[in-house]
Amino acid sequence: MMASNVNRAMLGGVSAALVLLGLYVGVLTVLSGWNFTICQFNEFWPFIVALASGFGIQVGLFLRLRQLTEIHHHTNHIVAASGTTSTVAMLACCTHYLANVLPVLGAVGLVSMVAQYQVQLLWIGLIFNAAGLAYITWQFSAAKRAFKEMHAC
């Protein structure tokens, strides 16, 4: 049963990463076309893959943490991390693509800033992603320690 729970959590994490990559490719293709999507992915794939992988790991750990808390009935003692950090990270990653849409809305200054600081925004996204991973890992470790303490008596 435990292996099954771990497998479900891993599958959920892999699925989340793939959905995020699909969303990235889909949105970018709709906004700018397939050739631009391929060009941008080729240039920034380390950032994009790292962000999607980090998000997938967070989701997998979150699902496993939720399974632990449900199995051991101490959900009141554990605060589970949400996907907010990864969402912020992916938004920071993808904000430079707003350059294709925002001129229509008259936001030329923002478009210029986003385009100029594209790589820095990707790094900020990775930092937020790392912070989310650290948080969910800390929560997962706390849950495992609490479980061991509960069953040590």
N, C-alpha and C positions, 0 to 999 in steps of 0.2 A: 504494500500500500504506500509506503513512504517513497519508493522509487517512482511509483505512478504519479504521486504529487509533485515530485521534483521534475519529472518529465513534462507534466502539464505546465508547470511554471516556466520551464525552459522553452517549451513550444509557444507559450504566450509571449515571452520576451523576443523570440525570433520573429514571430508574427508581427509584433509591434514595430520592430526595426524595419521589416519589409513594407509594412503599411506606410511608415514614415518616408521611406525611400520612394515608394510609389506615389505618395502625395507630392513629394518634391519634384519628381519627374513629370507628373501630370500637370501640376500648376505651371511649372516652367515651360512645358511644351505648349500649353494653351496660351500662355502670355507671349511667348517668343518663338515658338517653332521647335521642331525636333533637332535641327542642325545646331541651333544655339544651345539647346539643352545638352547635347553631346559635347560641344565645345566647353561649356561651363563645367560639366562633370569631369571631363578630362583635366581641366585646370585645377579644380578644387576638390577632387575626389578624396584626398586624405581627410579634409575637414568634414565633408559630408558623410563619409563612411564612419568616421569617429563619432560624430554626433548621433547618427542613427544607431550605431552599436551601443553607445552609452545609454541612449534611450531604451533600447531593447533590454540591456542588462538591468536598468532601473525597474522596468516593468516586470521582468522575471523575478527579481528580488522582492518586489512589492507583492507579487502573487504568492510567492513562497512564504513571505512574512504573514500575509493574510491567512494562508493555510495553517501555519503554525498557531496563530492566535485563535482560529476557529477550532482547531483540534484540541488545544489545551485550555480553552475557555478562560483566557485572561486578556481579552481584547481591551478591557478598560485600562490596562497598564501600558499599552503600547500605542504610540501614535505612528501610523503608517504614512510614508511619504507619498505625495501625489506626483503626477507627471508634470506639475507646473514648471519645475526647473527645466525639464527637457523641452517643454513647449516654448519657454522663453529662449532657450538655446537655439532651437530651430527657427524661431522667428528672427533672432539676431542673425542667423545664417542666411536666411532668405530675404531679409529686408532690402538687400541691394537689388532684388528683382522688382521691387516697387518702382524702380527707375523707369520701367516700361509703362506704368500706369499713372503715376502721380503727375506727370506733366499735364495730362488731361484735366486733372483736378486743380492745376495752378500751383503746385507745390514744388516749384523749380529749385528753391534753396535746399529743401530736404533731399531732393533727388541728387543734387550735386554732392552734398555731404555724404550720403549713403554710398554713392558710387566711388567717392574718393577714399572712403574708409572701409571698403568691402572686406579686406583681409583682417583688419582690426576687429570688425564686427564678428567675423568667424571665430577669432580667438576669444572674444568675449563669450560667444556661444559655447565654446569648449570649456571655458572656466565655469560657467553656470552648470554645464553638464557634469563636470568633475565634482562640483559642490553637491549636486543632487545625488551622484553616486556615493560620495562620502557620507551623506546623511542617511540614505537608505541602507548602506552597509552598516553604519553605526546602529541603526534601529534593528536590523537583522541580528547583529551580534548581541544586542541587549535582550532580544527575545530569546535567543538560544541560552544566554546566561540565566535568565529568569526561569526558563524551563528546567535547566539543570538544578538550580537552587530549589525549585518546587519539588523535585523528585529526589533530592539528596536526603531528605528527612526520613 
